[in-house]
Amino acid sequence: PYLFHTLDSPLKALISDEVLSKVGVELLIAEVTSLKREEQKLLTSEGEVRYQRLILATGSLPLPPPFPGGEKERVFVMRKELEYVEKMRASLRKAGEVVIVGGGFVGVELAEELAKAGKKVKVVELLPRCLSSGFDEEVSMEVEGVLRERGVEILTGKRVKEVMGKEEAEGVRLESGEELSADVVVVSTGLSPEVKLAREGGLVLGPTGGIAVDEYQRTSDPHILACGDCAEKRSFFTGKPVKLMLASIGALEGRIAGSNPFHNRRKNPGVIGTFLTTVGGTVFASTGLTEEMAKREGFRVLMGRASSSTRHPKHLPGASTLKVKLVCEEGTGLLLGGQVVGGRETAELINLLGAYLLQRAKVEDLSLLQHGTHPLLTPSPVAHSLHQAAEEVMDRMHF
């Protein structure tokens, strides 16, 4: 999303090939047209490539618009192709009004970017609230409030019926009959694993459509591994298949697959899902299960909530409010998830909580956390919102 205002060129988002070449990786720019598993080779636009082990990291594709009119000019999805992005940027620069279909993380972040650029933005979300895949209702409502303060119109619980206009988009018509005018329509309704090569090659696919893999990222072919958005995921908490596509998960699975071509050295514990976004200068973060998710999975839960200043005393320069919500299993105190809202320190705090989740820590472990403090850098050691939220849960458990 930040390619459309914050960065003045999409070229600045590209990662240099030097990242690979400096560690001795040979890079071949070619299109793979076929996977011949029996012969352990790939057919490419640059000829055959043979392998002893193959790692598939083919990523994902944006879902096409789920309504008529998606083929019209000035209707875009979030496709990561340079020429396509340049065309989209040019259309958005000229636009006065933009409708974004989808209130997930990409849709929300794009809405703020375009609002900063002076565009009139409307977000249409099918579900009752934005960002429901990562946050409980109270956090989603806060994000929506910040967006509205910046002039973004949010329509939740609404379904798009079609794109209006002849050859070019002129807006969208909702199933309710309401019409929303727009110079550009951006559709951000999710991703699907890119598994064409794997499917045509006869590899087994999982329940969510990704390439089926075990905890070592091995596919149904012992010579092939898969990682990233194209690979099936399983929940750290339930072991069930889940559809989570995050760069952090892709990087994790890449490290695992890269360590395991010939020997099982690293094991994937399952995904917890850690989300971060910033809207209006406030950071919103989540890791693990939300309260809503945990209840849906059958967990009996207790919550702890607390807020504190990020400096002590709170009158020091740079102070802001840090809010924490913990989700724990009733009876055991097992940490299931957490949500944090605050300043830039929120990012590292949510990653700390994620590390605790992966250790199957209990809420008491958080209350015993030893950490460095400084008046200009951290909350007070006697009033940290993380400790206070943990103590609230423990009080309810009668510790």
C-alpha positions in Angstrom: 0.0 0.0 0.0 2.8 2.4 0.7 3.9 2.3 -2.9 1.0 4.7 -3.7 1.9 7.7 -1.6 4.7 7.3 0.9 7.2 6.0 -1.6 7.7 8.0 -4.7 8.6 5.0 -6.9 7.9 1.3 -6.7 11.5 0.6 -7.6 12.4 1.6 -4.1 10.5 -1.4 -2.8 12.5 -3.9 -4.8 15.1 -6.1 -3.1 18.5 -6.2 -4.8 19.7 -9.4 -6.4 22.9 -8.8 -4.4 21.1 -10.4 -1.4 21.4 -13.7 -3.2 24.7 -13.3 -5.1 26.7 -12.3 -2.1 26.0 -15.7 -0.4 26.8 -17.6 -3.6 23.2 -18.2 -4.9 23.1 -18.5 -8.7 20.0 -16.6 -10.1 18.3 -17.7 -13.3 15.6 -15.4 -14.6 13.2 -17.7 -16.4 9.6 -18.9 -16.5 9.0 -22.5 -15.3 6.5 -24.1 -17.7 6.4 -27.7 -16.4 7.5 -29.9 -13.5 8.7 -33.4 -14.4 8.9 -35.1 -11.1 9.8 -38.6 -12.4 12.9 -37.1 -14.2 13.6 -34.6 -11.4 13.7 -31.7 -13.8 12.0 -28.4 -14.6 11.2 -27.2 -18.1 11.8 -23.4 -18.3 11.8 -20.7 -20.9 15.6 -20.9 -20.7 15.9 -24.7 -21.0 15.9 -27.7 -18.6 17.0 -27.4 -15.0 17.7 -30.7 -13.2 17.5 -31.0 -9.4 18.3 -33.4 -6.6 16.0 -31.4 -4.3 13.5 -28.7 -5.3 11.9 -26.0 -3.1 8.7 -24.4 -4.3 8.1 -20.9 -3.2 5.7 -19.7 -5.8 3.7 -17.4 -3.5 0.1 -16.3 -3.9 -2.2 -14.5 -6.3 -4.8 -11.8 -5.5 -8.3 -13.2 -5.7 -10.2 -11.8 -8.7 -13.2 -9.5 -8.1 -16.1 -11.7 -6.9 -18.7 -9.7 -8.8 -19.4 -8.6 -12.4 -17.4 -5.8 -13.9 -14.0 -6.7 -12.6 -12.5 -6.7 -16.1 -13.3 -3.0 -16.7 -10.6 -0.4 -17.0 -9.6 1.4 -13.7 -10.5 -1.7 -11.7 -7.4 -3.1 -9.9 -6.4 -5.9 -7.6 -3.2 -5.8 -5.4 -0.9 -7.5 -7.9 2.8 -7.4 -7.4 4.0 -6.8 -10.9 6.0 -3.7 -11.7 4.2 -2.7 -14.9 0.8 -3.3 -13.4 1.7 -1.3 -10.2 2.9 1.6 -12.4 -0.4 1.6 -14.3 -2.3 1.5 -11.0 -0.3 4.3 -9.5 -1.0 6.5 -12.6 -4.7 5.9 -12.3 -4.8 6.6 -8.6 -2.8 9.8 -9.0 -5.4 11.1 -11.4 -8.4 9.9 -9.3 -10.4 12.1 -7.1 -12.7 9.3 -5.6 -11.6 5.7 -4.9 -13.6 2.8 -3.7 -11.7 0.0 -1.9 -13.5 -3.4 -1.7 -12.2 -5.2 1.3 -11.4 -4.0 4.8 -8.5 -6.2 5.6 -5.0 -5.0 6.4 -4.1 -4.1 2.8 -7.4 -2.3 2.2 -7.2 -0.4 5.5 -3.6 0.7 4.9 -4.3 1.7 1.3 -7.3 3.7 2.4 -5.1 5.7 4.8 -2.4 6.2 2.2 -4.9 7.5 -0.4 -6.6 9.8 2.2 -3.1 11.3 3.0 -2.8 12.0 -0.8 -6.1 14.0 -0.6 -8.4 11.3 -2.2 -12.0 10.8 -1.3 -11.9 7.2 -0.1 -14.7 4.7 0.6 -14.0 1.2 2.0 -16.7 -1.5 1.5 -16.4 -4.5 3.8 -18.7 -7.6 3.7 -18.1 -8.5 7.4 -19.5 -6.5 10.3 -16.1 -4.7 10.9 -12.7 -4.2 9.4 -9.6 -6.2 10.3 -11.7 -9.0 11.9 -9.1 -11.6 10.9 -6.6 -10.1 13.3 -8.4 -8.1 16.0 -11.3 -8.3 18.4 -14.1 -5.8 18.1 -12.8 -3.1 20.4 -9.5 -2.8 18.4 -11.2 -2.9 15.0 -13.6 -0.1 16.1 -10.6 2.0 17.2 -9.0 1.5 13.8 -12.2 2.4 12.0 -12.5 5.5 14.2 -9.0 6.7 13.3 -9.8 6.2 9.6 -13.1 8.1 9.8 -11.3 11.0 11.5 -9.1 11.1 8.4 -12.1 11.4 6.1 -12.4 7.7 5.0 -16.0 6.5 4.7 -16.4 2.9 5.9 -19.4 0.8 4.9 -19.4 -2.6 6.8 -21.8 -5.5 6.3 -22.2 -4.5 2.6 -21.8 -6.6 -0.5 -20.8 -5.2 -3.9 -23.2 -6.3 -6.6 -21.3 -5.0 -9.6 -18.9 -2.4 -11.0 -20.7 0.4 -12.7 -19.7 1.9 -16.0 -19.2 0.7 -19.6 -15.6 0.2 -20.5 -14.2 2.1 -17.5 -15.2 1.9 -13.9 -17.5 4.7 -12.6 -18.1 3.2 -9.2 -19.8 0.2 -7.6 -23.4 -0.7 -7.0 -24.1 -2.5 -3.7 -26.7 -5.3 -3.3 -28.7 -2.9 -1.2 -29.1 -0.7 -4.3 -26.8 2.0 -3.1 -24.4 3.4 -5.7 -20.9 4.6 -4.8 -19.2 6.8 -7.4 -15.5 6.3 -8.0 -12.8 7.1 -10.6 -10.9 3.9 -9.5 -12.0 0.7 -7.8 -9.4 -1.4 -5.9 -10.4 -4.9 -4.9 -8.5 -6.4 -2.0 -10.5 -9.4 -0.9 -7.7 -11.9 -0.2 -5.2 -14.2 -1.7 -5.0 -17.7 -3.1 -2.0 -19.9 -3.1 -0.2 -20.1 -6.5 -0.1 -23.9 -6.9 -0.6 -24.3 -10.7 2.9 -25.9 -11.2 2.4 -28.1 -8.1 -1.1 -29.2 -9.2 -0.1 -30.0 -12.7 3.0 -31.8 -11.4 0.7 -34.1 -9.3 1.7 -32.9 -5.8 -1.0 -33.3 -3.1 -2.8 -30.1 -2.1 -4.2 -29.4 1.4 -7.7 -28.5 2.6 -7.1 -24.7 2.2 -5.7 -25.1 -1.3 -2.0 -24.8 -0.5 0.6 -27.5 -1.2 0.4 -30.1 1.5 3.6 -30.2 3.6 4.7 -31.8 6.8 6.4 -30.1 9.7 9.7 -30.2 7.8 8.1 -28.4 4.8 8.3 -31.6 2.8 5.6 -32.3 0.1 4.1 -35.6 -1.0 7.2 -36.0 -3.2 10.3 -36.7 -1.0 12.5 -34.7 -3.3 10.4 -31.5 -3.2 9.8 -29.0 -0.4 7.5 -26.0 -0.3 7.3 -22.8 1.7 5.6 -19.4 1.9 2.1 -18.5 0.7 1.9 -21.5 -1.7 2.3 -24.0 1.2 -0.4 -25.3 3.5 -0.3 -24.0 7.1 -1.4 -25.5 10.4 -2.3 -23.7 13.6 0.2 -23.8 16.5 -2.8 -23.9 18.9 -5.1 -26.5 17.3 -3.1 -28.3 14.6 -5.8 -27.6 12.1 -5.2 -26.2 8.6 -5.4 -22.4 8.5 -5.1 -19.9 5.7 -2.5 -17.4 7.0 -0.3 -15.6 4.4 2.2 -13.3 6.1 5.7 -12.3 5.1 7.0 -13.3 8.5 5.6 -16.8 8.1 7.1 -17.1 4.6 10.5 -16.1 5.9 10.2 -18.7 8.8 9.2 -21.5 6.4 12.0 -20.4 4.0 14.6 -20.9 6.7 13.1 -24.3 7.6 13.0 -25.5 4.0 16.5 -24.1 3.3 17.8 -26.2 6.2 16.0 -29.4 5.3 16.7 -30.4 1.7 18.7 -33.5 2.6 18.2 -33.8 6.3 15.4 -32.9 8.7 17.2 -30.2 10.8 14.4 -27.8 11.6 10.8 -28.3 12.4 7.8 -26.0 11.9 5.9 -25.7 15.2 2.8 -24.3 13.5 1.8 -20.7 12.8 0.6 -18.3 15.5 -0.2 -15.3 13.2 1.3 -12.0 14.3 -0.2 -8.9 12.7 1.1 -5.3 12.7 -0.3 -2.2 11.2 -0.1 1.6 11.8 -3.0 3.9 11.2 -2.9 7.6 12.0 0.4 7.3 13.8 -1.0 4.6 16.2 0.3 1.0 16.0 -2.2 -1.8 16.2 -0.8 -5.3 16.8 -2.1 -8.8 17.4 -0.5 -12.3 18.0 -2.1 -15.7 18.4 -5.8 -16.2 18.9 -8.2 -13.3 19.5 -10.9 -13.7 22.1 -13.4 -14.4 19.3 -11.2 -17.0 17.6 -10.4 -18.8 20.9 -14.0 -19.1 21.7 -14.8 -20.4 18.2 -12.2 -23.1 18.7 -13.8 -24.2 21.9 -11.4 -22.7 24.4 -12.8 -21.4 27.7 -11.0 -18.1 28.1 -10.1 -15.3 30.5 -9.1 -11.8 29.4 -6.8 -9.3 31.0 -6.8 -5.6 29.9 -4.6 -2.7 31.0 -3.2 0.6 29.9 -0.2 2.6 31.0 2.0 5.5 29.9 4.9 4.6 27.7 7.1 6.9 29.8 7.4 7.4 33.6 6.3 9.9 34.6 3.7 10.3 31.9 4.5 14.0 31.5 7.9 13.2 29.8 8.3 14.0 26.1 7.2 11.3 23.8 4.8 9.7 26.2 1.7 8.0 24.8 -0.7 5.3 26.0 0.0 1.6 25.7 -3.0 -0.7 25.8 -2.7 -4.5 26.2 -5.3 -7.2 26.0 -4.3 -10.8 26.9 -6.3 -13.9 26.0 -5.6 -16.9 28.2 -7.1 -20.4 28.8 -9.3 -20.6 31.8 -8.0 -23.0 34.4 -4.5 -23.5 33.1 -3.5 -19.8 32.4 -2.0 -20.8 29.1 -1.4 -17.8 26.9 -3.4 -18.0 23.7 -3.0 -14.5 22.3 -2.6 -10.8 22.8 -3.4 -7.5 21.3 -1.5 -4.2 21.8 -2.3 -0.6 20.8 0.2 2.2 21.2 3.3 3.8 19.7 6.3 2.4 18.0 7.2 0.2 21.0 4.1 -1.8 20.2 5.9 -3.7 17.4 8.6 -5.2 19.7 6.1 -5.9 22.5 3.8 -7.9 20.3 6.9 -9.9 19.0 7.8 -10.6 22.6 4.3 -11.9 23.3 4.6 -14.1 20.2 7.8 -15.6 21.5 6.0 -16.4 24.8 3.2 -18.1 22.9 5.7 -20.3 21.0 7.1 -21.4 24.4 3.6 -22.3 25.5 4.0 -19.9 28.4 1.4 -19.2 31.0 0.1 -15.9 32.2 2.2 -16.2 35.4 5.3 -16.2 33.3 4.4 -12.7 32.0 4.0 -11.4 35.5 7.5 -12.6 36.3 9.1 -11.0 33.2 12.3 -9.1 34.0 13.0 -6.3 31.7 15.1 -3.1 31.5 13.4 0.2 32.2 14.2 3.8 31.7 12.0 6.9 32.3 12.5 8.2 28.7 12.1 4.7 27.1 9.6 2.5 28.9 6.6 2.3 31.1 7.1 2.3 34.8 8.3 -1.0 36.1 5.5 -1.0 38.7 2.7 0.0 36.3 3.6 -1.7 32.9 0.4 -2.6 31.1 1.7 -6.0 30.2 2.2 -6.9 33.9 -1.1 -5.3 34.9 -3.0 -7.3 32.3 -1.4 -10.5 33.4 -2.2 -9.7 37.1 -5.8 -9.1 36.1 -6.0 -12.6 34.6 -4.3 -14.1 37.7 -6.7 -12.4 40.0 -9.6 -14.0 38.1 -7.9 -17.3 38.4 -7.5 -16.7 42.2 -3.7 -17.0 42.2 
